[in-house]
Amino acid sequence: ELERQRLAACDAELIEVHCRGRDERESNRREGLIEDMWVLRQVAFEQLEACEEAKRIDAVAAVLRAEEAAQREAQIACNTHRSQERDEMLRMDALESDWQRKSVCVEQEHVW
């Protein structure tokens, strides 16, 4: 009888040790999962911040590209206007030269 009680006490102690070990492993696993969750959460926030920064950079780049395109358009318009003015001046010069030649010819005809 004493031996049976001792064995039962030993079995109870083994079961208790096993349960404490299992509870400790589960607790460690939960703590590990919680730590992993916090690490993953931090990584997600960093990625979100990087994504938002990339969006801000893209927006600034789009504005700069639009400004550059507007400047190019303005330069083209200015160059076109200058070319038109130059062409008009050359045409006027040619007309004036032609008129002067005709005037000289008319004067010479009167002289003869």
Helices and strands as residue ranges (DSSP letters): H 2-111
